């Protein structure tokens, strides 16, 4: 594990949430986040204030990017955006970066997922659940696209999701935010670790999502330094695969 020592004296920026993967011609920085958490928003802002990446890669479907870009432009530029959490905060803090959505649904994801389902001869019930989850994800992405269109065309900011509320706020100190976030992550990971998801529709979908994000991030390295903002649950898998592929390339 490589610590991310781009900012000193900020307890929100540690090796648990930040990994740097040096490359021959470009560097990739992975930032793990908890959606809407004040510590995650602060981490993204502080790191991007210290790094000026060529590419900002976000765990968002490409169709959702216009809405989060609208959120990033909304409100007081001296404060974190009102909506969109760490994703819109990242866009606002890195205005010169090329912003890319690396999450599903997209054609690469669909092609890889179908190939895997056929190769593994999954039971029809599992395949149906996977297809059903894809339908929901596609509808959500289209909702983001429509919301972005309405936001651009009117003076109203369309909000698709209510921000998640935590027992800490942006007014708390970085140390308090960091402690709360670590406790939250530990609780969630303990719960997830007690559930066996091997071979389930969720496992097929999430493992395929990660494989597609890995391939996309590896290709983005050719365009310069990259900072990727992803859910903390994906951080370890992405780092391990990208580190191996970086050594092989």
N, C-alpha and C positions, 0 to 999 in steps of 0.2 A: 504494500500500500504506500502510495506517495502522498505526503501531506501537501497542502496547497498554501504555501507561505507567501501569498501575494499581499496580504494585509497583516500588519502586526497589531497586537493588543486588541484583537476582536475575538471574543470567545465563540462567536457564531461560525467562525471560519476555521475548521479543523479537518483532519484527515478523515473523519467519519463522513463528512458531507462534501469534501472537495478533493479531487484527484487531478494531478497534472501528469500528462503523458507526453514527454518530449519526443519530437520526431526529427528526422534528418533536415527537413526544410520548414516544418511548421509544428506548432505545439497545440495540443488538444487539452482543454481544461473541462472536466466534468463537475458540474455542481448538482448535488442531490438536494431536493427540496421537499417540504411538506406543504401541500397546496394551501395557499392563503395564510400560512403561519408567519407572524411578524419576524421571527428569526430568519426564516427562509428568504423573505423579501429583503431584509437588511443584508443578508449574505450576498445575494445576487447583486444588489446595488453597490456594496463595498468592493466586491471583486471586479465588477465591470468598470468601476471608477479607476481601478488600478491597471486593468488590462484593456487594451483597445483592440479587440479581435477584428479580424477581417470578416468572419462569419459568426453569427449568433444562431445557434441551432436550438430549437425549442420543441419539447415534447407536446406538440400540438399537431392536429391534422392540417395540411396546407389550406383547406377551406376555411379554417378558423382564424388564420393569421390576420386578415383584414379587420376583423372585429377587435382583436387584441391591439392592433396598431391604432385603431380609433380610441380605445381605452387609454393607450399610452399618451395620446395627444390631449386627452380631456383633463381639465382641472389645472391646478397650480403646479407649475413645473418644478417648484422647490420642494414639493412633497411627493410621496408615493402616489401612483394613480389610485383613484377611488375604486376601480373595478379591474378585474383580471389578475389580481394577486401578483405573484412573482414573475409571471410571464409578461404582463404589460410593464411591470417595473423594469425588467430586463431590456425591453425594447426602448423604453424611454432613456435608460442609462447608457445605451450603446447606439446613439442615433446614426453613426456612420457605418455601422456593420450591416452586412447583407443578412437579412433575417430569413430563416428557412424553417419550415415545419417538417419534422422528421417522423411524426407518428402516423399510425393508420387512422382511417382507411385510405389506401392508395392502391394503384394497380400492382405494384411490386408485392405488397402485403397479400392481396387477394390471390395472386398467382402462386406465391410460396405456400400459403395456407392450404389451398386446394390440392397442390401437389403432395403436401405432407399427409393430408387426410386420406388421399387415395393410396399413397405408398404404405401407410400404416394400417390400412383396412379397418378404420375405426367403425364401431357399431353405428347403425343409422341413428340411434337416439342421440349419441354424442354429436354426430354431424349436424343433426337438426338444431341442437342447442347452439353450436358454433354459428350456423347460418343465422339463427335468430338474434344472436348477440351482434353480428355484423350489421343486420338490418337496423338495430337500435343505434349503433355507432354512426352509420351512414346518415340516418335521420338527424342525429345530433349535429353532425358536420354541416349538413344543409341548413339547419336552424341557425348555426353561427354565420353562415354566408348570408342568409336573408337578413339577420340582425345587423350585420355590417353594412349591407346595402341601405337599410332603413336609417341607420345612424349617419351615414354619409349624406343621405338625401334629405334629412330633416334636421331640426335643431334638438332632437331628443336622442339621448344615449340609451340604446336598447340593451338591457341586461338579461343574459340568458340564465345565469346561475347566481343565487344569492351567495355572498361571501361567507365562508365558514368562520364561525365564531370560536375563539379559544379563550381559556382563562388567563390570558396575558394579552398585552396590546403593544402598539408601536410606542406608547409612552413609557413602557417599562425599559429598564436598562438592558444593554446587550447581554449582560450576564444572566439576568432573569429570563430573558427571551430564550437564550441558549439552553438553560437548565430545563425550562418547560418543554422545549422542542425535543430534547434528548429523552425526557421521561415519556413524552407522547409516542415517540418512535419505538422505544423499548416495549411499551404496552402493546402497540399495534403488531410489532414483529412477534411478540410472544403469542398473541392470539392467532396470527397467521401460521406460526410454526406448529400449532397444535392441530391444524387441519391438513389432511392429506388430499392434495389436488392433482396428483400424478394421473395422467391419462384423461383428465376431465376437459370439458369444453373450454373452461377458463385457462387451463394450462396450455392447451393448443394455441389459443388466441394470444396469450401474453408472451409465450416463448417465440412465436412467430413475429410478434411486434418487436421484441428485442432484437431478433436476428436482422430484421429490416432496418432498425435504427442503427445497429452496428455497421451494416454495409453502407448506409447513408453517411454516417459520420466518417468512416474511412475514406469515402470518396470526396467529402468536403475538405479533407486535409490538403488536397491538391490546390485549393483556392486560398490557402494561407492559414493563419492562426485561428483556431475555433474555440469558442466557449459554448458548451452544451448545457442546457438547464433541463433536468429530467427528474422524475419522481425518485425519491430515495430508495424505493424497493428495486429499481432497475440499476442502481449505481454500480453495485458489485459485479453483476453480470456483464455490463457494458465495459467496465474497466478491464476485467480479466480478458475478454475477447479482443478488445482493441489493443491491449498491451501485447498479446501474442501475435496478432496480425501485424502490428507495427514492427515487431522483431523479425517477422518473416519477410516483410516487404523490403 
